[in-house]
């Protein structure tokens, strides 16, 4: 742990700044990282020019509040996103039953999250495709502006249930590359793709893939307490926090993190003093418990939130406390990851 903390240098300073003066620190970091490039620039080293101080050797990427590291490599991206909700373990009720293979399979009323994202983004003028087909993960040259992982779980990018004969493993006519979706997602992000993770997408997805942990903010879900009411604290000005009050009520599981997120812009936190119970194992995060954040990562944009456990949070007019604020946060987070509104500044 000591060596890892040395590698992820500045974590303690970032946390302290977030507790004491999050908005000011976030603003300074945003300007320190330059501006997003608008044209392709040659890559002559492992680290994009001028970004040496933002290189993270643990994840082998440039990441953090560094707009100049963005890769504008795909010029024909459409106002369109892919919603991916495949689960390879526990499945949240808001996802409904597993979807059929292919693109845009039939949805029912039980597919609450999927229906909400399609509706919400449609209201914002964005077309949504949806799938749980691991073979459809976008990769190099994809024209989607963002890929949204909605409450995915476990090794969601592994092609399960495919028999591979050992003596035929080098035969390219067999589906021997069972984690091709990992390669696709990495290449998509590296070309400037947007990534959005909602709830369990950073709460138990791809535990054993370091690249995904880095994409999630250099962190992973450890555990949570009861599904309970709590007070959300809006930490800083951002496109995805615009219109949110300084404090607002919501009900969720309030995920705990290990390791603690680093090199990100913290957007929302939960006031732990507002929670009736906590985890029996994880000690919590005390005065600063983040639940949403953003960063540039390996040439792309990443925006994530741990909120969104309860199905009622996805239903307009449900009367669920904070539902309208949650909707605004998610929609603007997706729009920012797409590059349609300013990202992480």
C-alpha positions in Angstrom: 0.0 0.0 0.0 2.9 2.4 0.8 4.4 1.9 -2.6 1.1 2.4 -4.3 0.4 5.6 -2.4 3.9 6.9 -3.6 2.9 6.0 -7.2 -0.4 7.8 -6.9 1.4 10.8 -5.5 -0.6 13.7 -4.2 -3.7 11.7 -3.1 -3.6 13.0 0.5 -3.2 16.6 -0.8 -6.1 16.2 -3.2 -8.3 14.9 -0.5 -7.4 17.6 2.0 -8.0 20.3 -0.7 -11.4 18.7 -1.5 -12.4 18.8 2.1 -11.3 22.4 2.7 -11.7 24.2 -0.6 -13.0 21.9 -3.3 -14.2 24.5 -5.7 -11.0 26.5 -5.6 -8.8 23.5 -6.0 -10.9 22.2 -8.8 -10.7 25.5 -10.7 -6.9 25.6 -10.3 -6.5 22.0 -11.5 -8.7 22.6 -14.6 -6.5 25.5 -15.8 -3.3 23.6 -15.0 -4.3 20.9 -17.4 -4.6 23.2 -20.4 -7.4 23.1 -23.0 -8.8 20.2 -25.1 -7.1 20.0 -28.5 -9.4 20.2 -31.5 -7.1 18.6 -34.1 -5.0 15.4 -34.0 -1.5 15.8 -32.8 1.3 13.2 -33.3 2.1 10.9 -30.4 5.9 10.7 -30.2 6.3 9.2 -26.8 4.2 7.0 -24.4 3.1 10.3 -22.8 1.4 13.0 -24.9 3.7 16.0 -25.2 3.6 18.3 -22.2 1.7 15.9 -20.0 4.6 14.2 -18.2 3.4 15.5 -14.7 0.0 13.9 -15.3 1.3 10.4 -16.2 0.2 7.7 -13.8 2.7 4.9 -13.9 0.4 2.6 -11.9 -2.3 2.6 -14.6 0.1 3.5 -17.4 -2.0 6.4 -18.6 -2.3 10.1 -18.5 -5.2 10.9 -16.2 -6.7 13.6 -14.1 -8.0 17.1 -14.6 -5.9 17.6 -17.8 -8.0 18.6 -20.8 -4.9 18.8 -23.0 -4.6 15.1 -22.9 -7.8 14.6 -24.8 -7.6 12.8 -28.2 -9.8 14.3 -30.9 -9.1 11.4 -33.2 -12.6 10.6 -34.5 -14.1 13.5 -36.4 -17.5 12.0 -37.3 -18.9 11.1 -33.9 -22.7 11.4 -33.8 -25.1 12.7 -31.1 -25.6 9.1 -30.1 -24.6 7.0 -27.1 -24.5 3.3 -26.3 -26.1 2.1 -23.1 -24.6 -1.1 -21.8 -26.2 -3.0 -18.9 -24.9 -6.5 -19.0 -24.5 -8.2 -15.7 -22.2 -11.2 -14.9 -23.2 -11.4 -11.3 -25.7 -9.6 -9.1 -28.4 -7.7 -11.0 -30.2 -4.7 -9.7 -33.9 -4.6 -9.9 -33.9 -1.4 -11.9 -32.4 -3.3 -14.8 -35.2 -5.8 -15.2 -34.6 -9.2 -16.7 -31.6 -9.8 -18.9 -31.9 -8.5 -22.4 -31.9 -10.6 -25.6 -28.7 -10.5 -27.8 -28.2 -7.8 -30.4 -28.7 -4.0 -30.6 -31.9 -2.4 -29.2 -33.7 -5.6 -28.0 -37.3 -5.2 -26.7 -37.7 -3.4 -23.4 -40.5 -3.8 -20.9 -41.7 -1.7 -18.0 -39.3 -3.6 -15.7 -36.3 -2.2 -17.6 -36.5 1.0 -15.5 -32.9 2.3 -15.9 -32.9 1.6 -19.7 -36.2 3.3 -20.3 -35.1 6.3 -18.2 -31.8 6.9 -20.1 -33.5 6.5 -23.5 -36.2 9.0 -22.4 -34.0 11.5 -20.6 -31.4 11.7 -23.3 -34.1 11.8 -26.0 -35.4 14.9 -24.3 -31.8 16.3 -24.6 -31.7 15.5 -28.4 -29.4 12.5 -28.0 -30.2 9.1 -29.6 -29.6 6.0 -27.4 -28.8 2.5 -28.5 -28.8 -0.1 -25.8 -27.4 -3.6 -25.5 -26.2 -6.4 -23.2 -24.4 -8.1 -26.1 -20.7 -8.1 -25.2 -19.7 -8.5 -28.8 -21.1 -5.0 -29.6 -18.7 -3.0 -27.4 -17.5 -0.1 -29.6 -13.8 0.2 -30.4 -11.5 1.9 -32.7 -13.2 4.6 -34.8 -16.6 4.2 -33.2 -18.9 7.1 -33.8 -20.7 7.0 -30.4 -19.9 10.0 -28.4 -20.2 8.1 -25.1 -20.6 4.6 -23.7 -22.8 4.5 -20.6 -22.4 1.5 -18.2 -25.6 1.3 -16.2 -25.3 -0.9 -13.1 -23.1 -3.5 -14.8 -21.5 -6.2 -12.6 -18.5 -8.4 -12.2 -16.6 -9.3 -15.4 -19.2 -7.8 -17.7 -16.7 -7.6 -20.6 -15.9 -11.3 -20.7 -17.7 -13.5 -23.2 -19.0 -16.2 -20.9 -20.3 -19.6 -21.9 -18.1 -20.0 -25.0 -16.3 -23.3 -25.3 -12.7 -23.1 -26.5 -10.8 -26.3 -27.4 -7.2 -25.9 -26.2 -5.9 -27.5 -29.4 -7.7 -24.9 -31.5 -6.9 -21.9 -29.4 -4.8 -20.4 -32.2 -7.4 -21.1 -34.8 -8.9 -17.7 -35.7 -12.2 -19.3 -36.7 -12.9 -20.0 -33.1 -14.1 -17.3 -30.6 -10.9 -17.7 -28.5 -10.5 -14.0 -27.7 -13.1 -14.1 -24.9 -12.2 -10.6 -23.5 -12.2 -8.8 -26.9 -14.7 -6.3 -25.4 -11.9 -5.1 -23.0 -9.7 -4.3 -25.9 -12.5 -2.6 -27.7 -13.4 -0.4 -24.7 -9.7 0.6 -24.2 -9.3 1.5 -27.9 -12.5 3.4 -27.8 -11.4 5.5 -24.8 -8.0 6.1 -26.3 -9.5 7.6 -29.4 -11.4 10.2 -27.4 -14.5 8.3 -26.4 -16.6 9.3 -23.4 -17.3 6.8 -20.6 -20.0 7.1 -18.0 -20.5 4.8 -15.1 -23.8 4.7 -13.1 -24.2 3.1 -9.7 -22.9 -0.5 -9.8 -20.7 0.3 -12.9 -18.2 1.5 -10.2 -19.7 -0.7 -7.5 -18.5 -4.2 -8.5 -17.6 -4.2 -12.2 -14.4 -5.6 -13.6 -12.7 -6.0 -10.2 -9.6 -7.6 -11.7 -8.8 -5.3 -14.6 -6.6 -2.4 -13.4 -7.4 -0.3 -16.5 -11.0 -0.2 -15.6 -10.2 0.7 -12.0 -8.2 3.7 -13.3 -11.1 4.6 -15.6 -13.3 4.6 -12.5 -11.0 7.1 -10.8 -8.3 4.9 -9.4 -10.8 3.2 -7.1 -13.2 0.4 -6.6 -16.3 -0.3 -4.5 -15.5 -2.1 -1.3 -18.9 -2.3 0.5 -21.9 -0.3 1.6 -24.3 0.0 4.5 -28.1 -0.1 4.4 -30.1 1.5 1.6 -31.1 4.6 3.5 -31.8 8.3 3.4 -28.9 10.7 3.4 -27.9 14.2 2.5 -26.0 14.8 -0.7 -23.5 17.7 -0.7 -22.8 19.5 -4.0 -19.1 20.1 -3.9 -18.2 22.4 -6.8 -19.3 24.1 -9.9 -19.4 21.9 -13.0 -21.6 21.3 -16.0 -23.0 18.2 -14.2 -23.8 20.0 -11.0 -25.4 23.1 -12.5 -28.8 23.7 -11.0 -28.2 21.4 -8.0 -28.7 22.9 -4.5 -25.8 22.9 -2.0 -27.4 20.1 0.0 -30.3 17.8 -1.0 -31.9 14.6 0.2 -31.6 11.2 -1.5 -31.8 7.5 -0.7 -29.1 5.2 -1.7 -26.6 2.6 -0.6 -23.7 5.1 -0.2 -20.8 3.0 -1.5 -17.5 3.0 0.3 -14.2 3.0 -1.7 -10.9 1.2 -1.6 -8.5 2.6 -2.7 -9.8 6.2 -2.3 -10.3 8.0 -5.6 -7.4 10.1 -6.8 -6.6 12.7 -9.5 -10.3 13.4 -10.1 -12.6 16.4 -9.8 -15.0 15.6 -7.0 -18.6 16.6 -7.8 -20.8 15.2 -5.1 -20.4 13.8 -1.6 -22.6 12.3 1.1 -22.7 13.8 4.5 -22.0 10.7 6.6 -23.5 12.5 9.7 -26.8 12.2 7.9 -26.7 8.4 7.7 -28.4 6.3 10.3 -26.1 3.3 9.9 -22.8 2.6 8.2 -21.0 -0.5 7.0 -19.9 -3.1 9.6 -16.5 -3.5 7.9 -15.4 -0.4 6.1 -14.8 2.5 8.4 -16.2 5.0 6.0 -14.6 8.2 4.8 -15.4 10.6 7.7 -15.7 14.2 6.7 -15.3 13.6 3.0 -17.2 10.8 1.3 -17.4 11.4 -2.5 -20.0 9.8 -4.7 -19.6 11.5 -8.1 -16.4 12.6 -9.9 -14.9 13.1 -13.4 -11.5 13.0 -15.0 -9.7 12.8 -18.3 -8.3 9.3 -18.8 -6.0 7.8 -21.4 -7.2 10.3 -24.1 -10.9 10.0 -23.3 -13.4 11.5 -20.8 -14.7 9.6 -17.8 -17.7 10.7 -15.6 -19.1 8.4 -12.9 -21.6 8.5 -10.1 -22.4 5.9 -7.4 -26.0 7.2 -7.1 -28.9 5.3 -8.6 -29.8 2.2 -6.5 -33.5 2.7 -6.2 -35.8 2.1 -9.2 -37.9 5.2 -8.2 -34.9 7.4 -8.8 -35.3 6.8 -12.5 -39.0 7.5 -12.7 -40.1 11.1 -13.4 -42.8 12.2 -11.0 -42.3 9.3 -8.6 -42.0 11.6 -5.6 -38.7 10.0 -4.7 -36.7 12.6 -2.8 -34.0 14.2 -5.0 -35.2 12.4 -8.2 -35.2 15.6 -10.3 -31.7 16.5 -9.1 -30.4 13.0 -9.8 -31.9 13.2 -13.3 -30.3 16.5 -14.0 -26.9 15.3 -12.7 -26.9 12.1 -14.8 -28.2 13.8 -18.0 -25.6 16.6 -17.8 -22.9 14.1 -16.8 -23.6 12.2 -20.0 -23.7 15.4 -22.1 -20.4 16.5 -20.7 -18.7 13.1 -21.4 -20.0 13.4 -24.9 -18.4 16.8 -25.2 -21.7 18.6 -25.9 -21.2 20.8 -22.9 -18.0 21.6 -21.0 -16.4 18.6 -19.4 -15.0 18.5 -15.9 -14.2 22.2 -15.6 
